[in-house]
Amino acid sequence: MARINDVGGMTGFPLITEEADEPMFHADWEAHVFALNGLMVRKGVYNLDEFRDAVERIPPAEFLAASYYERWLRAITTLLVEKGVASVEELGGA
């Protein structure tokens, strides 16, 4: 079963353009999300397969509208709720 992240060979998507000398992070919050994910994996809250699956479960319209690290943040918050580490309310959701 193909998920929204698996768009290889599909029509209707623009070519990927590389930014010359692109920085790893475009904003400080992206670095924080990257670090948070590494911490959660090292602490055993979830593993990389669970993280990848959480990214791939983002509804297609939301997935396509989100930036790379917005997808990461969505996956992290999803897993924190699913694992009982935090509630939706604690994470600022409704």
C-alpha positions in Angstrom: 0.0 0.0 0.0 1.5 3.3 -1.1 1.3 6.3 1.3 1.4 10.0 0.5 5.1 10.1 1.2 5.7 7.6 -1.6 5.3 9.9 -4.7 8.1 8.5 -6.8 7.0 8.3 -10.4 3.7 10.0 -9.8 2.7 12.8 -12.1 1.6 16.3 -10.9 4.5 16.9 -8.5 7.2 19.5 -9.4 10.8 18.6 -9.8 12.9 18.7 -6.7 15.2 21.7 -6.8 18.2 21.9 -4.5 19.1 25.1 -2.8 22.8 26.0 -3.2 24.5 25.8 0.2 21.3 25.0 1.9 21.5 25.1 5.6 20.5 22.1 7.7 17.9 24.2 9.5 16.1 27.3 8.2 14.9 28.3 11.6 15.8 27.6 15.2 12.6 25.7 15.9 13.6 23.1 13.3 16.9 22.4 15.1 14.8 22.0 18.3 12.5 19.5 16.6 15.5 17.6 15.3 17.1 17.4 18.8 13.8 16.4 20.4 13.3 13.5 18.0 16.9 12.3 18.7 16.3 12.5 22.5 13.0 10.6 22.3 14.6 7.8 20.3 17.6 7.6 22.6 15.4 7.6 25.7 13.3 4.7 24.2 10.1 6.6 24.0 9.7 5.4 20.5 12.0 4.0 17.8 12.8 5.3 14.3 10.3 2.8 12.6 7.5 4.2 14.8 8.6 7.7 14.0 8.6 7.0 10.2 5.2 5.4 10.5 3.8 8.4 12.3 5.1 10.7 9.6 3.5 8.5 6.9 0.2 8.4 8.8 -0.3 12.2 8.5 -3.4 12.8 6.3 -2.4 13.5 2.7 -3.6 17.1 2.5 -1.8 18.0 5.8 1.3 16.1 4.7 1.5 18.0 1.4 0.9 21.4 3.1 3.5 20.9 5.8 7.2 21.5 5.7 9.7 18.8 6.4 10.2 19.6 10.1 6.5 20.4 10.5 5.9 16.8 9.6 8.5 15.7 12.1 6.8 17.8 14.8 3.4 16.4 14.0 4.8 12.8 14.2 6.6 13.5 17.5 3.4 14.9 19.1 1.3 12.1 17.7 3.7 9.5 19.3 3.9 11.4 22.6 0.1 11.2 22.9 -0.1 7.6 21.7 2.6 6.5 24.1 0.9 8.3 27.0 3.8 10.7 27.6 1.7 13.8 27.1 -1.9 14.7 26.5 -3.2 16.6 23.5 -4.1 19.4 25.9 -0.5 19.5 27.3 0.9 19.8 23.8 -1.4 22.7 23.0 -4.0 20.9 20.9 -7.7 20.8 21.3 
